[in-house]
Amino acid sequence: MRQINERLINWASLLEDETLKQAEKASRMPFIHPHIALMPDAHLGKGATVGSVIPTRGALIPAAVGVDIGCGMAAVRTQYRVEDLHPDLSGLRTAIERAVPLSAGGYNTVLTESARRRVDRLAAQAPFDPAGYAPNWRLQLGSLGSGNHFIEVCRDEHGRVWLFLHSGSRGVGNKIASHHIEVARKLMAERGIELPDRDLAYLEEGTEEFDAYLRELRWAQDFALANRDEMMDRVVACFAAFAGGPVRELERVQCHHNYTERETHYGETVWLSRKGAINAAAGVPGLIPGSMGDASYVVVGKGNAEALNSSPHGAGRAYSRSKARKTFTREQLRTAMKGIEYRDTDAFLDEIPQAYKPIDVVMRDAADLVTIRHTLRQLVNVKGD
């Protein structure tokens, strides 16, 4: 851990200069209290650094949550062991790919009964009309997306099989976030407020704009949780069919890593925005995935006060997507994914493990933030193009 300034503390041993400069800009915002905590996986983001924990008094920065509101992880530990499975896992992968719509534009054509129950609940609880942002928002529930979103079948250090996935609030969450980021920018321009970065535009507590963002943010966070639960239920069903018997869920872990909550730190209640960070309060279970083909971790929080009870959410990019595509080859991707069942395509070049920080370095940097309960290794990897 290194104190950068009075309102910025850093846990990342691998940190680019531009990322540090971006975090320093955010730390100068007048309502930061007590300080920003920069996680071990920190990398350049939009306005606010990905892998940062941002406590604010009397204001929220929509870009400090980001455009994938409620993005996070879910994992299920089954009663199965690796030796219980047929060695050819290709059928399991393709079954999952059929059951869960993939890629940015991939949505359901017909809702399952469980998805319908979930969207009915979300519709009844919505304090606004989500269709105003995305007319097909109901069909988005139970879909994965693209980029670093994934579904995996993994084994832990004892050979036990886990089901693991990463996704968020999909297109409807993106539209909600983008709208409020733009509202904040316009308010700053109208009031003549100069910012170190236009994407640090904020909404002041007590205003109509703040209240509208908070209402819609909380709904999108609920949507993301329901989306992961729906996908996990489908993955469990696929796995049960492949394994030839029912799945007993011995444990299910869920955690957001792009969200805002009201929390108390250093004796004061603040709005705590975690952008690429998970809640690591003492005893709280969490999930930290590595990159495609790398290890992932089931953890429990240590409650580090200086880190604002937070920990990293993954490996953190070392190469931009465009740079990764220019740097790495499909053969290198194949080598990195050796022994893992995945869809062999150069569409995933920008997700190659070498495009990310080494997860073992990230976890070493996080030693004071979480305790590792299990180390997961991939057997099957499913991603959207």
Order of alpha helices (4+ residues) and beta strands (2+ residues): beta-beta-alpha-beta-beta-beta-beta-alpha-alpha-alpha-beta-beta-alpha-beta-alpha-beta-beta-beta-beta-beta-beta-beta-alpha-alpha-alpha-beta
